Amino acid sequence: MSSEYDVWFTDDASAFLARAGEHLAQDPVTGTVVSTTAQRFADTGAPEDLPYGWFVVVSGPTGEIDGVAMRTAPFPPYPLYLLAMSDAGAEALGHALVARSEDTGEEIGGINGLRPASDIVAGIVAAHAGNEVQVSMHSRLHELGTLSAARPVAGSLRPVRADEAELALAWIREFFLDANEQAGRDRNDGHHADHFSRADIEQKLADDVLRFWVDEDDRPVHLTGWNPPAYEVARVGPVFTPKEQRGKGLASAAVAQVSAELQEAGNRVILFTDQANPTSNAIYQALGYEAVADTIELRLA
């Protein structure tokens, strides 16, 4: 019964990791989004302008952790992100969110994450609010197996320099817009490109997780980034090539080199793809990335 489950909310990322760290470490691949976000908040603090910045642990009848979730998205409708949990745990979380809404007025407009937990929670919350659940996006999580070599292309990979921060920012914002367009959606659907700020770029430069592929004249023609590893899992992205440079194999070459370096450093290497974008899926599969799990983005309206 879901009533036997405990749902614990906290806005303290360090306290969350202390309580849920061992659980996250058991499956660090599917837990990547929660783990990297919690670690970043614990290290540098949550952004001051973030509307919601909390984490939640769902524990079962005997006290074991059944699942975790968070609400830290910086873009409307500020969706929750859920990892795997039992159906009963998801029901408990759904009812806890309804109670939280009644107490604080906090509304839930979106839920992202693994299925079926995301569907269960969304159904409970939507039913209480009188909303309908709509599917916004299907994503797929991949892990690198044996890396296949990309075809050679002119140029080389190097770190993004401090004086190139504005270009990197512009390209990352364009990445979000183009991802929608390439998948057949409106460019402004879902993620809002302007949520990514100059401060985010500065942090990525400090973490040394952004690379430009440059031509023979050292001019940037492509960008690949990744997230600092959590539990020895590194998530590649964003991956962006300007339209005028596409079709030359730049994304494959850059992702292959970044993936090789991360793997050689002892990390498991993963990335997400939009299932509606056949181009990116084909590129990564050709490099040796294999599907691990599907996630979904749901909107409640």
N, C-alpha and C positions, 0 to 999 in steps of 0.2 A: 504493500500500500504506500502511496506517495506521502501519506501523513507521517510515516515512520522515517522520513528523510529530513535531514537538517540542511538548510540553505543559508550559507554565511556570506555576507557582503562585506567588502572592505575597499577603501580607496587608498590603502597603503600597499604599494607593490611589493615592498620588502617583506611585509607580513604575509602577503599572499604566497610569495615564493617559499617562505619558510614553512608554510603549511602545505603547499601543493607541489613543491619542487620534486619530491620523489615520485609523485604521480606523473608529472610532466616528463620526467626522465625515462619512464617506462616506455613511452612512445614519443620520442622527440621529433619524429618526422611529421606526424599529423598534428602534433602540438606546437608546431613552429611559430605560428602567428601569435599565439598567446605567450609563449615562452620569450620570444624576442621583444615583444612589447613590454611585458612585465619587467624584463631585465633592463630595458632602456629606461623605463620610468624609475626603477630602483636606483639606477646609476646617475641619471641626470634630472629626475623629477618629471612630472607630467607637465605638458604645455600649459601655461597660465590661462590661455583663452579656450581651453578644451571644455565644452559644455558638460560632458560626462567623462569620468575617469575612474571607473570602479571595476573590481574583479569579484568573482563569486565562486565558492566551492560548495558542491553538493555532496553530502556524505550519506551513506546508506544506513540501514537499521543497526548494523554492528559497528558503525563508526568509520568504516573504510571509505575512502574518497571514491565516489561514483563518477564524477565528472566536474569540469570547470568551464567557466565562461567569462566574458569581459564585455564592458561597454566603454570603448576608448576611441572609436572612430571619430576623426576630425571633420567629417563631411555629413550633411543631411542625408537621410534622416537619423544619423548617428546610430547605426545598427549595432545590435549585440553580435558577438562572435562566439559560437558554441563549439566545443569539442565533443567527442563521442561520450555518451552516457546511456544508462539503461532507460527504457521507456518510463519506468516508474520515477527515476531521477529527473527525467525531462518534465514529467507531469508536476513533480514537486517544484521545480524551478519555475514552470509556467504559472503556477498558483502563487508562488512567492513574488513574482513580478507583478501580478495583478494586485496583491496586497500592498506592494511597494507603491504602485501607482495610486492606489486609494489613499495611502498615507501622505505621499509627497507631491502628487500631481504629475509625476514623471511619466510621460507617455513613451511607448515603444512603437517606432514607425518602421523598423526593419530588423531582420534577423538573418545573419549569415553563419555558415559553418557546415558541419558534418550532418548527414542525414542518418537516421530518421529523427534525431533529437531536435534539429532545427524546425522540422515540420510540426512536431508535437507541441513545442513551446509556442510557435507562431499560431497554431490553431487555438490554443487556450487563451492567449493574449488577445487575438483578434476577436474571438467570440465575446469576450468581456467588453471590448471596446465597440463592438458592432461593426467591425471592419472585415474586409475580405483579404485573403492572402494571395498575393500575386508573385509569380516567379520572375525575377529580374535578370538573373544570370546563372548559368551552370559553369562551374570551374572544375579543373582536374589537377590534382597534385601529382607530381612526378618525382621520382628519385633516380639519380644517375647510377647506372650499373657499370658496364665496361664502356669507357669513353671511346667513341670512334673519331678518327681524325677528320677535321673539316678540310675542304679543299683550300689550297693556298690562295691568299689574296694579297694585293699590294698594301703596304703600310705595316703598322705595328700597334701594339697596345701599350698604353702608358697611363699613369695616374692623372686624374683631373687636377689642374693646378688652381691655386687660390684665385688668381686673376681670371679664371674661366668659370667662376661660380655662376654668373648670370646666364651664360650659355647653357650650362648644365641644368639650371633651374627651368629655363625655357623649354629645353628638350624633355625634361621629365613631365612638365605640365602637358606638353604636346603628346607625350606617350599615352596619358589617360584618355585624351580626346580621340586619338587615332585608334586606340584599342577598341573603342565603341564603334567607330566607323568601319573598321575592318571586320567586325563581327555583325555588321548589318543593322546596328542600332543608331539612334541619334547620338551625335558627338557629345552632347552634354548629359547623356543619360547616366544615372548611377553616380559614380565617383565624380566629384567636382575638382577639376584640375587645379583651381586656385587654392585648394586646401594645403598644397605643398608649398612651403615658404622658403625664404632665404635662410632662415634659421635651420631648417631641415637640411639644406645643402651644406651649411657650415658644419653641422654635426656629422654628416656623411664624409666630408673632407677630413675632419678630425679623426674619424674612424678609419679613414683610408679604404673606403669601399666603393669608390667610383672610378671607372676607367673610360678613357676615350680611345677609340681606334682612330689613328691619325694616318694621313697619307704621307707620301714621300717628302712633302714640304712641312710636315708637322701640323697640318690643319685637321681639326677634328671632323670626322665623318660618321661617327657612330658612338653611342654611349651604352655601356653595360655596368650595372651596379649589383650589389648584394647586401644582405643584412649581416651584421656581426654574428658569428656562430653562437648558438645557445644549445647546451648539451651536445656539443660537437656536431651540430647540424647547421649548415649554412644555406640560406635561401637566396637564389639568384633572382635579380630583378631590381629595377626595371631594365628592359632591353629596348632601345630605341634607335632606329635609323631614319634620318630625314628622307622624305619622299624622293628627292632627287638622287639619293645614293642607294636606293633599294635595288635588289636584284643582282648585287655584286658578291653576295656571300659574306658580307661584313658581320651580320648578326651571328651566323654560324661560327665564324672564325673567332670572334670575341668571346662568345659564350663558351666555346671549346677551351680556349686558353684560360679563362677565369675558372672554369669548372676543374680543369686539370690542376691549377695551382691550389684551389681549395681542397681538392681531394688529396693531393700530395701532402698537404698540411695536416692530414688526419681527420678531415671532416666528411660526413655524409653530405652530399650536395643535392639540393632539391629545387624545384620551381613550380609555380602555378601557371596553367594556361587557361584561356577562355575556350570552352568547348566549341563555341561558335566561330572560332578563328582557325580555319584549317591550315593556314600558312605557318603560324607559330607552332602548332602541334606537330606538323610534319618536320620542321626544323629540329625540334628538340628530340623527337623520336629517332631521327637519323643520327643524332649525336650519341644515343645510347640511354636516353631518359625513358623510364618505364613508369606507367601509370600505377599509382598507389591507392588513391582514394578520390572520390568525387565530393565536391562541396557545392553549396547552393546559396544564392542571395535571394531573400524573400522580402517583399515589401507589404506592409499592412496599411490598407487605405480603404 
